[in-house]
Amino acid sequence: MYELAYQGGPISYDSIDIDSGTARMTGSEGATGSLDGELDVRVTATRAGLHFSAFNSRGELLVTTVFGAVDKHRRHLAVMATHGTNAWDGSFQVYGACDTGR
């Protein structure tokens, strides 16, 4: 285990269509694994919250859960995990909060 200071900048999820199970992730090239900073993702809604997942161009699995629970600032709790292409290449998990943009 090691500590990670995530420096990928903000990540956004938009164009969320629960019925079709699709959304778009936007952020830095490093966070999304794409040159344009965008990645098409799958989205699933459960009683716990929204779950986003995709494989990026590097073959890494990205998974983000935005929980329905909120913190004292009314932001939704969130966790993002990146699963690398093998066990020793920097897979990591970060915790944070998400604003709804409303």
C-alpha positions, 0 to 999 in steps of 0.5 A: 500500500502507498499514499497517493495525492491525486493530481488529475484535476476535477472529473465530471460525468455528464450526458447521463442516460440511466435508461440506456446506461450511458454517460460521458466522463470528462477530465484530464488526459491522465484521468480519462486515458484519452487525448481529448479528456473524454471517455464514454462510460457505462452508468448504473443506478442503484439504491446506493447511488450511481456507478460509472465504469469504463476501460480507457485506452490504456486498458485500465478499468475505471470505476467511480461510485457517487453515493446518495449520502451527502457530507456536511457541505451537501456534497455526495460522497464518492470513490474512484478506483483505477485497476491497471493492466496487472497487479503492480502497475499503479492501481489505486483508489481515491475518495472524495466528494461530488457536486451535482452542478445544480 
